[in-house]
Amino acid sequence: MRSDQTVCVTGAGGFIASWLVKKLLSKGYTVRGAVRGNPEDGKYEHLKELEGAKERLQIVKADILDYQSLVTVIRGCHGVFHMACLLNDDPNQVIEPAVEGTRNVMEACAEMGVKRVVFTSSIGAVYMIPHRDPLAIVDDDCWSDLDYCIHTNNWYCYAKTLAEKSAWEIAERRNLDMVVINPCLVLGPLLQSTMNASTAHIMKYLTGSAKTYANLTQAYVDVRDVADAHILVYEARSAGGQRYVCGECSLHRGELVDMLAKLCPRCPVPTKCSDEINPRKQPYKFSNRKIRDLGLSFTPIEKSLADTVASLSDRGFLHYL
Ligand SMILES: NC(=O)c1ccc[n+]([C@@H]2O[C@H](COP(=O)([O-])OP(=O)(O)OC[C@H]3O[C@@H](n4cnc5c(N)ncnc54)[C@H](OP(=O)(O)O)[C@@H]3O)[C@@H](O)[C@H]2O)c1
């Protein structure tokens, strides 16, 4: 793929998408940023201020639940990055945009002759496996179990798994070239002015709203690396038809709060685990080899967290620093 092309990014005003738009513009791409709201809304102002935006960014209103609006925004694009999704665990809110929205985007891409789609799935479509061996390595061959997602009330993981399965089914049936990125929980500096769900995961430990931390583990990745990963797989001919797990490290919540406490000594970071009975859960192991082989080098979690905290402070979300 050549960087003088026109590409579309759905949900362009979001946390990861804003970084993707910034990096696509800096590489010379012309970008059509599809947004759900009014393009003149102040929440998209940060996109208009990006370098190259005046010349090569169009912000276009398109709801992923409105097929015709997608056809209009995708027409003439070589590539599409489908990122739009709601991030919450309410089945009434998350399933339809994830699954129907993804189907609409995929069908519109096929109808408009798009050359490659990069779909932002999630580690949630990979690692929700009952009785998973804690020593087993989670990689792109793994698929979350839909029944297990239902039984554990993980509706976001359910929706992303179903959305990704639907996307692969349509890609095959419509002969559409697709690559999938499965990011772990994404941190790093914000470009947008609003709070997003994965940054809120950190905020609750800095503001005193979480009094304890859970006996849980999570894998993390920097937003700038996730954006780079999307461009790498878009441009690599060999990437077509593959999934790429995108994570830097896996931590117990206790390790995460210790790092945050060092970064923000004046913040009311919790020091106690809510589960003082069971042994500490072991962080799961995963492989990010495939995306590293394409040339991605990951930002260490310490830098990612430091930049997240600095960005929250700059934007007025944190007042303890
Ligand atoms: N952040 C993470 O930790 C993480 C990890 C793994 C995967 N992901 C995936 O990465 C993608 C981006 O996540 P993010 O963290 O950047 O989330 P985000 O900041 O909430 O951005 C999501 C964007 O999707 C848009 N959107 C939602 N419903 C829409 C609809 N019906 N039509 C058009 N746009 C719609 C939102 O627009 P509004 O502003 O109008 O609501 C928002 O701009 C998602 O697919 C998510 O599942 C995220």
The ligand as an SDF file (V2000), in Angstrom:
LIG
                    3D

 48 52  0  0  0  0  0  0  0  0999 V2000
   -8.9960    1.3050   24.5220 N   0  0  0  0  0  0  0  0  0  0  0  0
   -8.7160    0.0190   24.7100 C   0  0  0  0  0  0  0  0  0  0  0  0
   -8.1830   -0.4000   25.7560 O   0  0  0  0  0  0  0  0  0  0  0  0
   -9.0190   -0.9730   23.6170 C   0  0  0  0  0  0  0  0  0  0  0  0
   -8.4680   -2.2780   23.7280 C   0  0  0  0  0  0  0  0  0  0  0  0
   -8.7410   -3.2010   22.7190 C   0  0  0  0  0  0  0  0  0  0  0  0
   -9.5090   -2.8440   21.6340 C   0  0  0  0  0  0  0  0  0  0  0  0
  -10.0340   -1.5750   21.5570 N   0  0  0  0  0  0  0  0  0  0  0  0
  -10.8570   -1.2610   20.3920 C   0  0  0  0  0  0  0  0  0  0  0  0
  -10.3010   -0.1110   19.7660 O   0  0  0  0  0  0  0  0  0  0  0  0
  -11.3280    0.6630   19.1610 C   0  0  0  0  0  0  0  0  0  0  0  0
  -11.2170    2.1050   19.6150 C   0  0  0  0  0  0  0  0  0  0  0  0
  -11.2800    2.1370   21.0330 O   0  0  0  0  0  0  0  0  0  0  0  0
  -10.9760    3.4760   21.8670 P   0  0  0  0  0  0  0  0  0  0  0  0
  -10.4290    3.0680   23.1650 O   0  0  0  0  0  0  0  0  0  0  0  0
  -10.2420    4.4270   21.0340 O   0  0  0  0  0  0  0  0  0  0  0  0
  -12.4680    3.9720   22.1430 O   0  0  0  0  0  0  0  0  0  0  0  0
  -13.1580    5.4120   22.1050 P   0  0  0  0  0  0  0  0  0  0  0  0
  -12.1950    6.4800   22.4610 O   0  0  0  0  0  0  0  0  0  0  0  0
  -14.4050    5.2760   22.9060 O   0  0  0  0  0  0  0  0  0  0  0  0
  -13.5210    5.5630   20.5710 O   0  0  0  0  0  0  0  0  0  0  0  0
  -14.5490    4.8320   19.9870 C   0  0  0  0  0  0  0  0  0  0  0  0
  -15.1720    5.6950   18.9080 C   0  0  0  0  0  0  0  0  0  0  0  0
  -16.2270    4.9440   18.2850 O   0  0  0  0  0  0  0  0  0  0  0  0
  -17.2650    5.8580   18.0050 C   0  0  0  0  0  0  0  0  0  0  0  0
  -18.5670    5.1890   17.8610 N   0  0  0  0  0  0  0  0  0  0  0  0
  -19.2570    4.4910   18.7690 C   0  0  0  0  0  0  0  0  0  0  0  0
  -20.4290    4.0690   18.2610 N   0  0  0  0  0  0  0  0  0  0  0  0
  -20.4790    4.5460   16.9930 C   0  0  0  0  0  0  0  0  0  0  0  0
  -21.4190    4.4840   15.9510 C   0  0  0  0  0  0  0  0  0  0  0  0
  -22.5870    3.8530   16.0940 N   0  0  0  0  0  0  0  0  0  0  0  0
  -21.1270    5.0760   14.7610 N   0  0  0  0  0  0  0  0  0  0  0  0
  -19.9560    5.7330   14.5920 C   0  0  0  0  0  0  0  0  0  0  0  0
  -19.0320    5.8550   15.5580 N   0  0  0  0  0  0  0  0  0  0  0  0
  -19.2900    5.2640   16.7400 C   0  0  0  0  0  0  0  0  0  0  0  0
  -17.2700    6.8000   19.1900 C   0  0  0  0  0  0  0  0  0  0  0  0
  -17.9400    7.9810   18.8260 O   0  0  0  0  0  0  0  0  0  0  0  0
  -18.6620    8.9120   19.9310 P   0  0  0  0  0  0  0  0  0  0  0  0
  -17.5550    9.7500   20.4780 O   0  0  0  0  0  0  0  0  0  0  0  0
  -19.6670    9.6480   19.1440 O   0  0  0  0  0  0  0  0  0  0  0  0
  -19.2560    7.9920   20.9500 O   0  0  0  0  0  0  0  0  0  0  0  0
  -15.7870    6.9820   19.4500 C   0  0  0  0  0  0  0  0  0  0  0  0
  -15.2680    8.0580   18.7060 O   0  0  0  0  0  0  0  0  0  0  0  0
  -12.6500   -0.0260   19.5270 C   0  0  0  0  0  0  0  0  0  0  0  0
  -13.0310   -0.8580   18.4640 O   0  0  0  0  0  0  0  0  0  0  0  0
  -12.2790   -0.8650   20.7390 C   0  0  0  0  0  0  0  0  0  0  0  0
  -13.1160   -1.9910   20.8750 O   0  0  0  0  0  0  0  0  0  0  0  0
   -9.8040   -0.6440   22.5170 C   0  0  0  0  0  0  0  0  0  0  0  0
  1  2  1  0
  2  3  2  0
  2  4  1  0
  4  5  1  0
  4 48  2  0
  5  6  2  0
  6  7  1  0
  7  8  2  0
  8  9  1  0
  8 48  1  0
  9 10  1  0
  9 46  1  0
 10 11  1  0
 11 12  1  0
 11 44  1  0
 12 13  1  0
 13 14  1  0
 14 15  2  0
 14 16  1  0
 14 17  1  0
 17 18  1  0
 18 19  2  0
 18 20  1  0
 18 21  1  0
 21 22  1  0
 22 23  1  0
 23 24  1  0
 23 42  1  0
 24 25  1  0
 25 26  1  0
 25 36  1  0
 26 27  1  0
 26 35  1  0
 27 28  2  0
 28 29  1  0
 29 30  1  0
 29 35  2  0
 30 31  1  0
 30 32  2  0
 32 33  1  0
 33 34  2  0
 34 35  1  0
 36 37  1  0
 36 42  1  0
 37 38  1  0
 38 39  2  0
 38 40  1  0
 38 41  1  0
 42 43  1  0
 44 45  1  0
 44 46  1  0
 46 47  1  0
M  CHG  2   8   1  16  -1
M  END
$$$$
